Amino acid sequence: MLLLLPILVPLIGGIFVFRQKNETYRDWLVVTLIVITAVMVLANCTMPTQRLWLLTIQGDLGLVLNSDWLSKFFMVLAVCIWAPVVVFTKPYIRHAGQGNQFMGFYTMTLGVLMGLAQAANFVTMYMFFEMMSLITVPLVLHNATPAARRAGFKYLGYSVFGAGMALAGYFFIAYYLTVPDFQPGGAIDFSRAAEHQPLLLAAYCLMIVGFGAKAGMMPMQSWLPAAHPVAPAPASAVLSGVITKGGVVAVIRVTYYMFGPEFLAGSWPQYVLLTLTLATVFVGSMLAYREKQLKRRLAYSTVSQVSYVLFGLMLLTPEGVQASLLQMVFHALAKDTLFLAAGAIIFSTNCTRVDQLRGIGRRMPVTMWCFTLAALSLIGIPPMAGFVSKWYLLTASLEAPLQAFGIAGLVVLVVSALLTAGYLLPVVTEGFFPGRDFITERREVGLQMTWPMIAFAAAVVLLGLLPGGLLHWLGLLVARLFP
């Protein structure tokens, strides 16, 4: 039951959130549900690996939950993002309206993520992956404007189509798996797969491109810049910080728990996917550099930064996986800070464009200092956390067997870092140094909206200075992927 409760508590509790008429009771109910979920996740982390069979589909195939190291990693990441963001959400959504609707779907999404993390086989993962898409669409549609409806249905279309591609690929490979459950190192039967390797490699490529849509990988990345500008800031924070990482988790499961690095190393899908990830890193950074709308600029940045994670995974080396997992954590913290800061700015000033933010550092100093620290981390400037993950990523790319892609990765990641500085630092410099004649009143948001930003920004700094514990834990996780 310890595996099932983190799923059921927020899912069922979210239904009761919709029915709350008292705003104070509703907010306390949401916070209580998230805290209970977090406690159960921590209890799960202290327990050995567990397995729970939910439903038989056919033979030895069913809906099964399993608490391995990857599931524990993703569950901890999700609850660590969810809890501070909900505090920011309370005053923000009171201003935006439709609080019960947003809070209900927000809470239910956490339960679905717990299920996605603990999926023991592809069918279970696919079910929760589709549920994640369906339940998060209302977060994008929240404002109910024509632009929000278009963005919401675009997000849903890309997500469902991508997951459908992955399911089609699974139909091709299911016969060649030794067991239906995920297995560290891969579950492909090499004796049966030898005669049909080209077909299996094509199926793998199809599955990764499909799940990569949720992570914003080209050519299915355009939902991100459409969804973020119209979604409320808390929705943008969790979409960028956690929901895109749901696609990354699916990529890890398919690559390292179904096919295995031994089967994929040196194959043409590895070359194609490495090329796609590097192209996404560069194109996303370039589009962010040219974008003038603040939240859309941050959305293009997410397209670029999450593909850093995918690039490391496609190296198929232990060093690449460890660097990717570091980037998952540090990007989530930095990008959540940036989106919450953008939401606070819009909440306080109603300014949405970068050229409207001149002097914003004097109006909202706490918000902009948090924005600055997160921006420095995203660029990769020491001693911020982003520097650590990017350093490990560059080292892993240069040490990988594919030297050409290692050098290409070095060039693209350095160029992307320069472009990141080009689209984030001007916001900081214009915000704090607008000129002598620029005078403006102080318009900082309240404590409920500032402390989550401060918490994320502090984590970015502390994990940059003291990454050893996280590196050790991720090293243990990675060791289980390369038996």
C-alpha positions as CSV (number, residue, x, y, z in Angstrom):
1,M,0.0,0.0,0.0
2,L,2.9,2.4,0.5
3,L,3.3,2.4,-3.3
4,L,-0.3,3.1,-4.0
5,L,-1.0,5.8,-1.3
6,P,1.1,8.6,-2.9
7,I,-1.0,8.1,-6.0
8,L,-4.4,7.8,-4.4
9,V,-4.1,10.6,-1.8
10,P,-3.6,13.5,-4.2
11,L,-5.8,12.0,-6.9
12,I,-8.8,11.4,-4.7
13,G,-8.1,14.4,-2.5
14,G,-8.0,16.6,-5.6
15,I,-11.7,15.7,-6.3
16,F,-12.7,17.0,-2.9
17,V,-10.7,20.3,-3.6
18,F,-13.1,21.0,-6.5
19,R,-16.1,20.9,-4.1
20,Q,-14.7,23.3,-1.5
21,K,-16.7,26.5,-1.1
22,N,-14.5,28.0,1.6
23,E,-11.2,29.3,0.1
24,T,-9.2,28.9,3.3
25,Y,-10.3,25.3,3.8
26,R,-9.5,24.6,0.2
27,D,-6.0,25.9,0.5
28,W,-5.3,24.1,3.7
29,L,-6.7,20.9,2.2
30,V,-4.3,21.2,-0.8
31,V,-1.3,21.9,1.4
32,T,-2.2,18.9,3.7
33,L,-2.6,16.5,0.7
34,I,0.8,17.6,-0.6
35,V,2.5,17.3,2.8
36,I,1.0,13.8,3.3
37,T,2.2,12.8,-0.2
38,A,5.7,14.1,0.6
39,V,5.8,12.2,3.9
40,M,4.8,9.0,2.2
41,V,7.4,9.5,-0.5
42,L,10.1,10.0,2.1
43,A,8.9,6.8,3.8
44,N,9.1,5.0,0.5
45,C,12.7,6.2,0.1
46,T,13.7,4.5,3.3
47,M,12.2,1.2,2.3
48,P,13.8,-1.5,0.1
49,T,12.6,-2.0,-3.5
50,Q,8.9,-3.0,-3.4
51,R,6.5,-4.3,-6.1
52,L,2.7,-4.1,-6.2
53,W,0.5,-5.9,-8.8
54,L,-2.6,-3.8,-9.5
55,L,-4.4,-5.5,-12.4
56,T,-3.8,-8.4,-14.8
57,I,-4.2,-7.5,-18.5
58,Q,-3.1,-10.7,-20.1
59,G,-0.8,-13.5,-18.9
60,D,2.2,-11.9,-17.1
61,L,1.4,-8.4,-18.4
62,G,-0.5,-6.1,-16.1
63,L,-0.5,-2.8,-14.3
64,V,2.3,-3.0,-11.8
65,L,4.0,-0.5,-9.5
66,N,7.7,-0.7,-8.5
67,S,9.8,1.5,-6.2
68,D,13.3,1.4,-7.6
69,W,16.0,4.1,-7.4
70,L,14.8,6.1,-10.4
71,S,11.2,6.2,-9.1
72,K,12.4,7.5,-5.8
73,F,14.6,10.1,-7.4
74,F,11.7,11.5,-9.6
75,M,9.1,11.3,-6.7
76,V,11.4,13.4,-4.4
77,L,12.1,15.9,-7.2
78,A,8.3,16.3,-7.9
79,V,7.3,16.8,-4.2
80,C,10.2,19.2,-3.6
81,I,8.9,21.4,-6.5
82,W,5.2,20.9,-5.8
83,A,5.3,22.0,-2.1
84,P,6.9,25.5,-2.5
85,V,5.0,26.3,-5.7
86,V,1.6,25.7,-4.1
87,V,2.4,28.3,-1.5
88,F,3.1,30.8,-4.3
89,T,-0.1,29.7,-6.0
90,K,-2.5,30.7,-3.2
91,P,-2.3,34.5,-3.6
92,Y,-1.6,34.2,-7.3
93,I,-4.7,32.1,-8.1
94,R,-6.9,34.2,-5.9
95,H,-6.1,37.1,-8.2
96,A,-6.5,35.0,-11.4
97,G,-9.8,33.4,-10.4
98,Q,-11.2,29.8,-10.8
99,G,-9.1,28.7,-7.8
100,N,-10.9,25.4,-7.1
101,Q,-10.4,24.3,-10.7
102,F,-6.7,25.1,-10.7
103,M,-6.0,23.7,-7.3
104,G,-7.9,20.5,-8.0
105,F,-6.0,19.7,-11.2
106,Y,-2.7,20.8,-9.6
107,T,-3.2,18.4,-6.8
108,M,-4.3,15.5,-9.0
109,T,-1.3,16.0,-11.3
110,L,1.0,15.2,-8.4
111,G,-0.7,11.8,-7.9
112,V,-0.3,11.0,-11.6
113,L,3.4,11.9,-11.4
114,M,3.8,9.5,-8.5
115,G,2.2,6.8,-10.7
116,L,4.4,7.6,-13.6
117,A,7.5,7.4,-11.4
118,Q,6.6,4.0,-10.0
119,A,5.5,2.3,-13.2
120,A,7.1,-1.1,-13.4
121,N,6.4,-1.8,-17.1
122,F,5.7,0.1,-20.3
123,V,1.9,-0.4,-20.2
124,T,1.7,1.1,-16.7
125,M,4.0,4.0,-17.7
126,Y,1.9,4.7,-20.8
127,M,-1.3,4.8,-18.8
128,F,0.0,7.4,-16.3
129,F,1.8,9.3,-19.1
130,E,-1.5,9.8,-20.9
131,M,-3.2,10.7,-17.6
132,M,-0.5,13.3,-17.0
133,S,-1.3,14.9,-20.4
134,L,-5.0,14.9,-19.8
135,I,-5.0,16.3,-16.3
136,T,-2.4,19.0,-17.0
137,V,-4.3,20.4,-20.0
138,P,-6.8,22.3,-17.7
139,L,-3.7,24.1,-16.1
140,V,-2.9,25.5,-19.6
141,L,-6.5,26.2,-20.4
142,H,-7.1,28.0,-17.1
143,N,-7.6,31.5,-18.4
144,A,-10.1,30.3,-21.0
145,T,-9.0,32.8,-23.6
146,P,-9.0,31.8,-27.3
147,A,-5.1,31.8,-27.1
148,A,-5.3,29.6,-24.0
149,R,-7.7,27.1,-25.7
150,R,-5.5,27.0,-28.8
151,A,-2.4,26.4,-26.7
152,G,-4.1,23.8,-24.5
153,F,-5.3,21.7,-27.5
154,K,-1.9,22.0,-29.1
155,Y,-0.2,20.7,-26.0
156,L,-2.7,17.9,-25.8
157,G,-2.3,17.0,-29.5
158,Y,1.5,16.9,-29.3
159,S,1.4,14.9,-26.1
160,V,-1.1,12.3,-27.2
161,F,0.4,11.9,-30.7
162,G,3.9,11.5,-29.2
163,A,2.7,8.9,-26.7
164,G,0.9,7.1,-29.5
165,M,4.2,7.0,-31.5
166,A,5.8,5.4,-28.4
167,L,3.0,2.9,-28.1
168,A,3.3,1.9,-31.7
169,G,7.0,1.3,-31.2
170,Y,6.2,-0.9,-28.2
171,F,4.0,-3.1,-30.3
172,F,7.1,-3.9,-32.4
173,I,9.4,-4.7,-29.6
174,A,7.2,-6.5,-27.0
175,Y,7.9,-9.9,-28.5
176,Y,11.6,-9.4,-28.1
177,L,11.6,-8.6,-24.4
178,T,12.7,-11.3,-21.9
179,V,10.2,-10.0,-19.3
180,P,7.5,-7.4,-19.5
181,D,8.9,-5.4,-16.6
182,F,11.6,-2.8,-16.8
183,Q,15.0,-4.3,-16.1
184,P,18.2,-2.2,-15.4
185,G,20.5,-2.7,-18.3
186,G,17.7,-3.6,-20.7
187,A,15.3,-6.5,-21.3
188,I,16.0,-7.2,-25.0
189,D,16.5,-10.9,-25.8
190,F,19.6,-10.7,-28.0
191,S,19.1,-14.1,-29.6
192,R,15.6,-13.3,-30.8
193,A,16.5,-9.7,-31.7
194,A,19.5,-10.5,-33.8
195,E,17.6,-11.1,-37.1
196,H,15.4,-8.0,-36.7
197,Q,17.8,-5.5,-35.3
198,P,17.0,-2.8,-38.0
199,L,13.3,-3.0,-37.1
200,L,13.9,-2.7,-33.4
201,L,16.2,0.2,-33.8
202,A,13.6,2.0,-35.9
203,A,11.0,1.3,-33.2
204,Y,13.4,2.7,-30.6
205,C,13.9,5.9,-32.5
206,L,10.1,6.2,-32.9
207,M,9.6,5.8,-29.2
208,I,12.2,8.3,-28.1
209,V,10.9,11.0,-30.6
210,G,7.4,10.3,-29.3
211,F,8.3,10.6,-25.6
212,G,10.7,13.4,-26.5
213,A,7.7,15.6,-27.4
214,K,6.9,16.0,-23.7
215,A,10.5,17.0,-23.0
216,G,10.4,19.6,-25.8
217,M,12.8,17.8,-28.2
218,M,12.7,18.7,-31.9
219,P,10.7,18.3,-34.1
220,M,7.8,18.3,-31.6
221,Q,8.7,21.2,-29.3
222,S,6.4,23.9,-30.5
223,W,3.8,23.3,-27.7
224,L,6.1,24.7,-25.1
225,P,6.3,28.3,-26.4
226,A,2.6,28.2,-27.1
227,A,1.5,26.9,-23.7
228,H,3.7,28.9,-21.3
229,P,2.7,32.5,-22.1
230,V,-1.0,31.7,-21.6
231,A,-0.7,29.4,-18.6
232,P,-0.7,30.8,-15.0
233,A,2.8,31.2,-13.6
234,P,2.5,28.3,-11.2
235,A,1.4,26.0,-14.1
236,S,4.4,27.2,-16.1
237,A,6.7,26.4,-13.2
238,V,5.6,22.8,-12.8
239,L,5.3,22.3,-16.6
240,S,8.9,23.4,-17.1
241,G,10.3,22.0,-13.9
242,V,8.6,18.6,-13.6
243,I,6.2,17.8,-16.4
244,T,8.9,18.0,-19.1
245,K,11.0,15.7,-16.9
246,G,8.1,13.2,-17.1
247,G,9.1,12.8,-20.8
248,V,12.8,12.4,-19.7
249,V,11.8,9.6,-17.3
250,A,10.0,7.8,-20.1
251,V,13.1,8.2,-22.3
252,I,15.3,6.7,-19.5
253,R,13.0,3.8,-19.0
254,V,12.9,3.0,-22.7
255,T,16.6,3.5,-23.3
256,Y,18.1,1.9,-20.1
257,Y,15.4,-0.4,-18.8
258,M,14.0,-1.8,-22.1
259,F,16.6,-1.7,-24.9
260,G,19.8,-1.2,-22.8
261,P,23.0,0.7,-23.7
262,E,24.7,-2.4,-24.9
263,F,22.1,-2.9,-27.7
264,L,22.0,0.8,-28.7
265,A,25.7,1.9,-28.5
266,G,27.1,2.8,-31.9
267,S,23.7,2.4,-33.7
268,W,22.2,4.9,-36.1
269,P,19.4,5.9,-33.7
270,Q,22.1,7.1,-31.2
271,Y,23.6,9.3,-33.9
272,V,20.3,10.6,-35.0
273,L,19.1,11.4,-31.5
274,L,22.4,13.0,-30.5
275,T,22.0,15.2,-33.5
276,L,18.4,16.1,-32.7
277,T,19.3,17.0,-29.1
278,L,22.2,19.2,-30.1
279,A,20.0,20.9,-32.7
280,T,17.3,21.5,-30.1
281,V,19.8,23.0,-27.7
282,F,21.0,25.5,-30.3
283,V,17.7,26.3,-31.9
284,G,15.9,26.7,-28.5
285,S,18.7,29.1,-27.3
286,M,18.6,31.1,-30.6
287,L,14.8,31.5,-30.5
288,A,14.9,32.5,-26.8
289,Y,17.5,35.1,-27.7
290,R,15.2,36.7,-30.3
291,E,12.0,36.5,-28.3
292,K,10.7,39.7,-26.6
293,Q,7.9,38.3,-24.5
294,L,9.3,37.2,-21.1
295,K,7.4,33.9,-20.5
296,R,7.8,32.8,-24.1
297,R,11.5,33.5,-23.8
298,L,11.7,31.3,-20.8
299,A,9.7,28.6,-22.6
300,Y,12.2,28.6,-25.5
301,S,14.9,28.4,-22.8
302,T,13.2,25.2,-21.5
303,V,13.3,23.7,-25.0
304,S,17.1,24.2,-25.0
305,Q,17.9,23.3,-21.4
306,V,15.9,20.1,-21.2
307,S,17.7,18.8,-24.3
308,Y,20.9,19.1,-22.4
309,V,19.5,16.3,-20.3
310,L,18.6,14.2,-23.4
311,F,22.0,14.8,-24.9
312,G,23.7,13.3,-21.8
313,L,21.3,10.3,-21.9
314,M,22.0,9.6,-25.5
315,L,25.8,9.3,-24.8
316,L,24.9,5.9,-23.3
317,T,27.7,6.2,-20.6
318,P,27.4,6.2,-16.8
319,E,29.0,9.7,-16.8
320,G,26.5,11.0,-19.3
321,V,23.5,9.7,-17.2
322,Q,24.8,11.1,-14.0
323,A,25.3,14.5,-15.6
324,S,21.8,14.4,-17.1
325,L,20.2,13.6,-13.8
326,L,22.1,16.5,-12.2
327,Q,20.9,18.8,-15.0
328,M,17.3,17.6,-14.4
329,V,17.5,18.7,-10.7
330,F,19.3,22.0,-11.3
331,H,17.2,23.0,-14.3
332,A,14.0,22.3,-12.4
333,L,15.2,24.6,-9.5
334,A,16.4,27.4,-11.7
335,K,13.6,27.4,-14.1
336,D,11.0,27.3,-11.4
337,T,12.6,30.4,-9.8
338,L,12.5,32.2,-13.2
339,F,8.9,31.4,-13.9
340,L,7.8,32.3,-10.4
341,A,9.7,35.6,-10.7
342,A,8.1,36.2,-14.1
343,G,4.7,35.5,-12.5
344,A,5.4,37.8,-9.6
345,I,6.4,40.6,-12.0
346,I,3.2,40.1,-14.1
347,F,1.1,39.9,-10.9
348,S,2.6,43.2,-9.5
349,T,3.1,45.3,-12.7
350,N,1.1,43.6,-15.5
351,C,4.3,43.8,-17.6
352,T,4.8,40.9,-19.9
353,R,7.5,42.0,-22.4
354,V,11.2,42.2,-21.7
355,D,11.4,45.8,-23.0
356,Q,8.9,46.8,-20.2
357,L,11.2,45.6,-17.4
358,R,13.6,48.6,-17.3
359,G,14.1,49.4,-13.6
360,I,12.2,46.3,-12.4
361,G,15.1,45.5,-10.0
362,R,14.4,48.7,-8.1
363,R,10.7,48.0,-8.0
364,M,11.0,44.4,-7.0
365,P,14.5,43.8,-5.6
366,V,13.9,40.4,-3.9
367,T,12.2,39.0,-6.9
368,M,14.9,40.2,-9.3
369,W,17.7,38.9,-7.0
370,C,16.1,35.5,-7.2
371,F,15.8,35.9,-10.9
372,T,19.5,36.8,-11.2
373,L,20.7,33.8,-9.2
374,A,18.6,31.4,-11.3
375,A,19.8,33.1,-14.5
376,L,23.4,32.7,-13.5
377,S,22.8,29.0,-12.8
378,L,21.1,28.5,-16.1
379,I,24.0,30.1,-17.9
380,G,26.4,27.9,-16.0
381,I,28.4,30.5,-14.0
382,P,30.2,29.2,-10.8
383,P,29.5,28.7,-8.0
384,M,25.8,28.2,-9.1
385,A,24.4,24.6,-9.4
386,G,24.0,24.9,-13.2
387,F,27.8,25.1,-13.5
388,V,28.2,21.8,-11.8
389,S,25.8,19.9,-14.1
390,K,27.1,21.6,-17.3
391,W,30.7,20.8,-16.3
392,Y,29.9,17.1,-15.7
393,L,28.0,17.1,-19.0
394,L,30.9,18.6,-21.0
395,T,33.3,16.2,-19.3
396,A,31.0,13.2,-20.1
397,S,30.7,14.3,-23.8
398,L,34.5,14.6,-24.3
399,E,35.1,11.2,-22.6
400,A,32.4,9.4,-24.6
401,P,33.5,6.9,-27.3
402,L,31.9,9.1,-30.0
403,Q,34.6,11.8,-30.2
404,A,32.9,13.7,-33.0
405,F,29.7,14.2,-31.0
406,G,31.8,15.0,-28.0
407,I,33.5,17.9,-29.8
408,A,30.2,18.9,-31.4
409,G,28.6,18.8,-27.9
410,L,31.3,21.0,-26.5
411,V,30.8,23.6,-29.2
412,V,27.0,23.6,-29.1
413,L,26.8,23.8,-25.3
414,V,29.3,26.6,-25.1
415,V,27.5,28.6,-27.8
416,S,24.2,27.9,-26.0
417,A,25.6,29.2,-22.7
418,L,26.6,32.4,-24.5
419,L,23.2,32.8,-26.0
420,T,21.6,32.1,-22.6
421,A,23.7,34.9,-21.2
422,G,22.5,37.0,-24.1
423,Y,18.8,36.6,-23.4
424,L,18.9,36.5,-19.5
425,L,21.5,39.0,-18.4
426,P,20.1,42.0,-20.2
427,V,16.9,41.6,-18.1
428,V,19.1,41.7,-15.0
429,T,21.3,44.7,-16.1
430,E,18.4,46.8,-17.3
431,G,16.4,45.9,-14.2
432,F,19.1,47.0,-11.7
433,F,20.9,49.7,-13.7
434,P,18.2,51.6,-15.7
435,G,20.0,54.9,-15.5
436,R,20.1,58.0,-13.2
437,D,16.8,59.5,-14.3
438,F,14.8,56.3,-13.9
439,I,12.7,56.6,-10.6
440,T,10.0,54.1,-9.7
441,E,8.0,53.1,-6.7
442,R,8.6,49.9,-4.7
443,R,6.1,47.2,-5.7
444,E,7.3,43.9,-4.2
445,V,4.9,41.0,-3.9
446,G,4.0,39.6,-0.5
447,L,5.8,37.0,1.6
448,Q,3.7,34.1,0.4
449,M,5.0,34.7,-3.2
450,T,8.6,35.7,-2.3
451,W,9.6,32.9,0.0
452,P,9.2,30.0,-2.6
453,M,11.4,32.0,-5.0
454,I,13.9,32.6,-2.2
455,A,13.9,28.8,-1.3
456,F,14.5,27.8,-4.9
457,A,17.2,30.4,-5.4
458,A,18.9,29.3,-2.1
459,A,18.9,25.7,-3.3
460,V,20.5,26.7,-6.5
461,V,23.4,28.3,-4.6
462,L,23.7,25.7,-1.9
463,L,23.7,22.7,-4.3
464,G,26.3,24.5,-6.4
465,L,28.6,24.9,-3.4
466,L,27.8,21.5,-1.9
467,P,26.9,19.0,-4.6
468,G,28.7,16.0,-3.1
469,G,25.7,14.4,-1.4
470,L,23.5,14.6,-4.5
471,L,26.4,13.3,-6.7
472,H,26.9,10.3,-4.4
473,W,23.2,9.4,-4.5
474,L,23.0,9.8,-8.2
475,G,26.1,7.7,-8.6
476,L,24.4,4.8,-6.8
477,L,21.4,5.1,-9.1
478,V,23.6,5.2,-12.2
479,A,25.5,2.1,-11.0
480,R,22.3,0.1,-11.2
481,L,21.8,1.0,-14.9
482,F,25.1,-0.4,-16.0
483,P,25.2,-3.9,-14.3
